Amino acid sequence: MGRSCGYKPGNSGTRVAGIVLMAVGVLMFLIFVPRWVWTSALGICLISVGFLMWRFGA
C-alpha cells in the first residue's frame, strides 16, 4: 500500500501488543461476563486500547 492509503510501516511490536491486548480482552469478556461487571468492563477497555494500538501504532 502506498502513502495515499494511510498505511504507515511502523513499529510491528506495537501492532503485536495491540493484538495481544485485544485477545486478552475478548477472553476476559467471555469468561467473566456472568460473574463480575468490573472485569467485563476491564475486558472491553483492553479490547479498545488494543485496537487503538493496533490501528494507530507508530
Backbone as XML, in Angstrom:
<?xml version="1.0"?>
<chain id="A" units="angstrom">
  <residue number="1" name="MET">
    <atom name="N" x="0.835" y="-1.186" z="0.000"/>
    <atom name="CA" x="0.000" y="0.000" z="0.000"/>
    <atom name="C" x="0.874" y="1.243" z="0.000"/>
  </residue>
  <residue number="2" name="GLY">
    <atom name="N" x="0.401" y="2.239" z="-0.623"/>
    <atom name="CA" x="1.153" y="3.476" z="-0.687"/>
    <atom name="C" x="0.761" y="4.423" z="0.412"/>
  </residue>
  <residue number="3" name="ARG">
    <atom name="N" x="1.402" y="5.564" z="0.416"/>
    <atom name="CA" x="1.106" y="6.568" z="1.428"/>
    <atom name="C" x="-0.279" y="7.160" z="1.257"/>
  </residue>
  <residue number="4" name="SER">
    <atom name="N" x="-0.821" y="7.102" z="0.072"/>
    <atom name="CA" x="-2.144" y="7.691" z="-0.153"/>
    <atom name="C" x="-3.248" y="6.923" z="0.563"/>
  </residue>
  <residue number="5" name="CYS">
    <atom name="N" x="-2.988" y="5.654" z="0.905"/>
    <atom name="CA" x="-3.987" y="4.841" z="1.595"/>
    <atom name="C" x="-3.899" y="4.980" z="3.105"/>
  </residue>
  <residue number="6" name="GLY">
    <atom name="N" x="-2.947" y="5.722" z="3.609"/>
    <atom name="CA" x="-2.807" y="5.915" z="5.036"/>
    <atom name="C" x="-1.981" y="4.848" z="5.727"/>
  </residue>
  <residue number="7" name="TYR">
    <atom name="N" x="-1.349" y="3.964" z="4.976"/>
    <atom name="CA" x="-0.527" y="2.916" z="5.571"/>
    <atom name="C" x="0.817" y="3.480" z="5.970"/>
  </residue>
  <residue number="8" name="LYS">
    <atom name="N" x="1.179" y="3.241" z="7.226"/>
    <atom name="CA" x="2.475" y="3.684" z="7.707"/>
    <atom name="C" x="3.235" y="2.468" z="8.212"/>
  </residue>
  <residue number="9" name="PRO">
    <atom name="N" x="4.313" y="2.085" z="7.555"/>
    <atom name="CA" x="5.080" y="0.946" z="8.049"/>
    <atom name="C" x="5.819" y="1.327" z="9.315"/>
  </residue>
  <residue number="10" name="GLY">
    <atom name="N" x="5.228" y="1.069" z="10.462"/>
    <atom name="CA" x="5.821" y="1.487" z="11.726"/>
    <atom name="C" x="6.316" y="0.320" z="12.539"/>
  </residue>
  <residue number="11" name="ASN">
    <atom name="N" x="6.307" y="0.495" z="13.815"/>
    <atom name="CA" x="6.807" y="-0.490" z="14.754"/>
    <atom name="C" x="5.850" y="-1.673" z="14.817"/>
  </residue>
  <residue number="12" name="SER">
    <atom name="N" x="6.306" y="-2.838" z="14.422"/>
    <atom name="CA" x="5.437" y="-4.013" z="14.434"/>
    <atom name="C" x="5.196" y="-4.497" z="15.859"/>
  </residue>
  <residue number="13" name="GLY">
    <atom name="N" x="6.054" y="-4.133" z="16.794"/>
    <atom name="CA" x="5.851" y="-4.512" z="18.186"/>
    <atom name="C" x="4.591" y="-3.904" z="18.763"/>
  </residue>
  <residue number="14" name="THR">
    <atom name="N" x="4.276" y="-2.686" z="18.365"/>
    <atom name="CA" x="3.058" y="-2.040" z="18.829"/>
    <atom name="C" x="1.834" y="-2.755" z="18.275"/>
  </residue>
  <residue number="15" name="ARG">
    <atom name="N" x="1.905" y="-3.182" z="17.036"/>
    <atom name="CA" x="0.789" y="-3.912" z="16.437"/>
    <atom name="C" x="0.580" y="-5.256" z="17.121"/>
  </residue>
  <residue number="16" name="VAL">
    <atom name="N" x="1.659" y="-5.953" z="17.420"/>
    <atom name="CA" x="1.556" y="-7.247" z="18.098"/>
    <atom name="C" x="0.984" y="-7.056" z="19.504"/>
  </residue>
  <residue number="17" name="ALA">
    <atom name="N" x="1.452" y="-6.027" z="20.200"/>
    <atom name="CA" x="0.935" y="-5.747" z="21.542"/>
    <atom name="C" x="-0.555" y="-5.423" z="21.484"/>
  </residue>
  <residue number="18" name="GLY">
    <atom name="N" x="-0.974" y="-4.702" z="20.461"/>
    <atom name="CA" x="-2.396" y="-4.390" z="20.304"/>
    <atom name="C" x="-3.229" y="-5.636" z="20.076"/>
  </residue>
  <residue number="19" name="ILE">
    <atom name="N" x="-2.726" y="-6.541" z="19.259"/>
    <atom name="CA" x="-3.454" y="-7.786" z="19.001"/>
    <atom name="C" x="-3.534" y="-8.626" z="20.270"/>
  </residue>
  <residue number="20" name="VAL">
    <atom name="N" x="-2.442" y="-8.675" z="21.036"/>
    <atom name="CA" x="-2.448" y="-9.439" z="22.288"/>
    <atom name="C" x="-3.444" y="-8.838" z="23.274"/>
  </residue>
  <residue number="21" name="LEU">
    <atom name="N" x="-3.468" y="-7.510" z="23.392"/>
    <atom name="CA" x="-4.423" y="-6.870" z="24.290"/>
    <atom name="C" x="-5.858" y="-7.148" z="23.870"/>
  </residue>
  <residue number="22" name="MET">
    <atom name="N" x="-6.129" y="-7.125" z="22.566"/>
    <atom name="CA" x="-7.481" y="-7.433" z="22.102"/>
    <atom name="C" x="-7.861" y="-8.866" z="22.438"/>
  </residue>
  <residue number="23" name="ALA">
    <atom name="N" x="-6.924" y="-9.799" z="22.259"/>
    <atom name="CA" x="-7.214" y="-11.205" z="22.551"/>
    <atom name="C" x="-7.477" y="-11.417" z="24.040"/>
  </residue>
  <residue number="24" name="VAL">
    <atom name="N" x="-6.656" y="-10.805" z="24.886"/>
    <atom name="CA" x="-6.858" y="-10.928" z="26.331"/>
    <atom name="C" x="-8.185" y="-10.294" z="26.739"/>
  </residue>
  <residue number="25" name="GLY">
    <atom name="N" x="-8.513" y="-9.161" z="26.142"/>
    <atom name="CA" x="-9.781" y="-8.505" z="26.449"/>
    <atom name="C" x="-10.976" y="-9.354" z="26.058"/>
  </residue>
  <residue number="26" name="VAL">
    <atom name="N" x="-10.910" y="-9.994" z="24.904"/>
    <atom name="CA" x="-12.005" y="-10.861" z="24.467"/>
    <atom name="C" x="-12.145" y="-12.055" z="25.408"/>
  </residue>
  <residue number="27" name="LEU">
    <atom name="N" x="-11.026" y="-12.657" z="25.782"/>
    <atom name="CA" x="-11.085" y="-13.789" z="26.707"/>
    <atom name="C" x="-11.673" y="-13.374" z="28.060"/>
  </residue>
  <residue number="28" name="MET">
    <atom name="N" x="-11.228" y="-12.237" z="28.572"/>
    <atom name="CA" x="-11.780" y="-11.765" z="29.846"/>
    <atom name="C" x="-13.265" y="-11.486" z="29.727"/>
  </residue>
  <residue number="29" name="PHE">
    <atom name="N" x="-13.659" y="-10.898" z="28.629"/>
    <atom name="CA" x="-15.067" y="-10.572" z="28.432"/>
    <atom name="C" x="-15.907" y="-11.837" z="28.358"/>
  </residue>
  <residue number="30" name="LEU">
    <atom name="N" x="-15.430" y="-12.846" z="27.651"/>
    <atom name="CA" x="-16.197" y="-14.081" z="27.505"/>
    <atom name="C" x="-16.237" y="-14.909" z="28.786"/>
  </residue>
  <residue number="31" name="ILE">
    <atom name="N" x="-15.147" y="-14.919" z="29.530"/>
    <atom name="CA" x="-15.086" y="-15.745" z="30.732"/>
    <atom name="C" x="-15.808" y="-15.086" z="31.913"/>
  </residue>
  <residue number="32" name="PHE">
    <atom name="N" x="-15.641" y="-13.784" z="32.075"/>
    <atom name="CA" x="-16.115" y="-13.136" z="33.289"/>
    <atom name="C" x="-17.424" y="-12.380" z="33.156"/>
  </residue>
  <residue number="33" name="VAL">
    <atom name="N" x="-18.087" y="-12.403" z="32.002"/>
    <atom name="CA" x="-19.351" y="-11.677" z="31.856"/>
    <atom name="C" x="-20.382" y="-12.127" z="32.881"/>
  </residue>
  <residue number="34" name="PRO">
    <atom name="N" x="-20.584" y="-13.421" z="33.085"/>
    <atom name="CA" x="-21.621" y="-13.793" z="34.041"/>
    <atom name="C" x="-21.252" y="-13.519" z="35.503"/>
  </residue>
  <residue number="35" name="ARG">
    <atom name="N" x="-19.991" y="-13.288" z="35.793"/>
    <atom name="CA" x="-19.570" y="-13.199" z="37.189"/>
    <atom name="C" x="-19.482" y="-11.776" z="37.709"/>
  </residue>
  <residue number="36" name="TRP">
    <atom name="N" x="-18.572" y="-10.988" z="37.153"/>
    <atom name="CA" x="-18.341" y="-9.655" z="37.682"/>
    <atom name="C" x="-18.416" y="-8.624" z="36.565"/>
  </residue>
  <residue number="37" name="VAL">
    <atom name="N" x="-19.084" y="-7.544" z="36.882"/>
    <atom name="CA" x="-19.242" y="-6.480" z="35.887"/>
    <atom name="C" x="-17.927" y="-5.737" z="35.673"/>
  </residue>
  <residue number="38" name="TRP">
    <atom name="N" x="-17.151" y="-5.544" z="36.727"/>
    <atom name="CA" x="-15.932" y="-4.745" z="36.576"/>
    <atom name="C" x="-14.889" y="-5.454" z="35.719"/>
  </residue>
  <residue number="39" name="THR">
    <atom name="N" x="-14.835" y="-6.789" z="35.757"/>
    <atom name="CA" x="-13.881" y="-7.475" z="34.892"/>
    <atom name="C" x="-14.334" y="-7.446" z="33.435"/>
  </residue>
  <residue number="40" name="SER">
    <atom name="N" x="-15.645" y="-7.440" z="33.233"/>
    <atom name="CA" x="-16.158" y="-7.291" z="31.874"/>
    <atom name="C" x="-15.815" y="-5.913" z="31.322"/>
  </residue>
  <residue number="41" name="ALA">
    <atom name="N" x="-15.956" y="-4.901" z="32.171"/>
    <atom name="CA" x="-15.595" y="-3.542" z="31.754"/>
    <atom name="C" x="-14.100" y="-3.450" z="31.463"/>
  </residue>
  <residue number="42" name="LEU">
    <atom name="N" x="-13.281" y="-4.125" z="32.266"/>
    <atom name="CA" x="-11.838" y="-4.147" z="32.024"/>
    <atom name="C" x="-11.521" y="-4.837" z="30.701"/>
  </residue>
  <residue number="43" name="GLY">
    <atom name="N" x="-12.243" y="-5.913" z="30.394"/>
    <atom name="CA" x="-12.060" y="-6.592" z="29.114"/>
    <atom name="C" x="-12.394" y="-5.694" z="27.941"/>
  </residue>
  <residue number="44" name="ILE">
    <atom name="N" x="-13.471" y="-4.941" z="28.064"/>
    <atom name="CA" x="-13.863" y="-4.010" z="26.996"/>
    <atom name="C" x="-12.808" y="-2.913" z="26.836"/>
  </residue>
  <residue number="45" name="CYS">
    <atom name="N" x="-12.275" y="-2.431" z="27.951"/>
    <atom name="CA" x="-11.216" y="-1.412" z="27.875"/>
    <atom name="C" x="-9.959" y="-1.965" z="27.212"/>
  </residue>
  <residue number="46" name="LEU">
    <atom name="N" x="-9.596" y="-3.212" z="27.545"/>
    <atom name="CA" x="-8.419" y="-3.821" z="26.917"/>
    <atom name="C" x="-8.618" y="-3.988" z="25.415"/>
  </residue>
  <residue number="47" name="ILE">
    <atom name="N" x="-9.819" y="-4.377" z="25.010"/>
    <atom name="CA" x="-10.111" y="-4.502" z="23.581"/>
    <atom name="C" x="-9.964" y="-3.153" z="22.902"/>
  </residue>
  <residue number="48" name="SER">
    <atom name="N" x="-10.495" y="-2.106" z="23.528"/>
    <atom name="CA" x="-10.434" y="-0.767" z="22.936"/>
    <atom name="C" x="-9.002" y="-0.266" z="22.819"/>
  </residue>
  <residue number="49" name="VAL">
    <atom name="N" x="-8.237" y="-0.399" z="23.891"/>
    <atom name="CA" x="-6.846" y="0.064" z="23.867"/>
    <atom name="C" x="-6.025" y="-0.761" z="22.877"/>
  </residue>
  <residue number="50" name="GLY">
    <atom name="N" x="-6.275" y="-2.053" z="22.846"/>
    <atom name="CA" x="-5.570" y="-2.904" z="21.893"/>
    <atom name="C" x="-5.871" y="-2.532" z="20.463"/>
  </residue>
  <residue number="51" name="PHE">
    <atom name="N" x="-7.136" y="-2.225" z="20.187"/>
    <atom name="CA" x="-7.494" y="-1.819" z="18.827"/>
    <atom name="C" x="-6.819" y="-0.505" z="18.459"/>
  </residue>
  <residue number="52" name="LEU">
    <atom name="N" x="-6.814" y="0.433" z="19.391"/>
    <atom name="CA" x="-6.173" y="1.719" z="19.101"/>
    <atom name="C" x="-4.674" y="1.543" z="18.870"/>
  </residue>
  <residue number="53" name="MET">
    <atom name="N" x="-4.029" y="0.687" z="19.664"/>
    <atom name="CA" x="-2.598" y="0.432" z="19.454"/>
    <atom name="C" x="-2.354" y="-0.254" z="18.127"/>
  </residue>
  <residue number="54" name="TRP">
    <atom name="N" x="-3.218" y="-1.193" z="17.768"/>
    <atom name="CA" x="-3.056" y="-1.931" z="16.513"/>
    <atom name="C" x="-3.286" y="-1.011" z="15.322"/>
  </residue>
  <residue number="55" name="ARG">
    <atom name="N" x="-4.300" y="-0.170" z="15.417"/>
    <atom name="CA" x="-4.678" y="0.670" z="14.282"/>
    <atom name="C" x="-3.750" y="1.871" z="14.089"/>
  </residue>
  <residue number="56" name="PHE">
    <atom name="N" x="-3.412" y="2.527" z="15.207"/>
    <atom name="CA" x="-2.649" y="3.772" z="15.108"/>
    <atom name="C" x="-1.241" y="3.659" z="15.651"/>
  </residue>
  <residue number="57" name="GLY">
    <atom name="N" x="-0.775" y="2.452" z="15.890"/>
    <atom name="CA" x="0.580" y="2.268" z="16.434"/>
    <atom name="C" x="1.636" y="2.799" z="15.489"/>
  </residue>
  <residue number="58" name="ALA">
    <atom name="N" x="2.578" y="3.508" z="16.075"/>
    <atom name="CA" x="3.615" y="4.133" z="15.256"/>
    <atom name="C" x="4.813" y="3.244" z="15.104"/>
  </residue>
</chain>
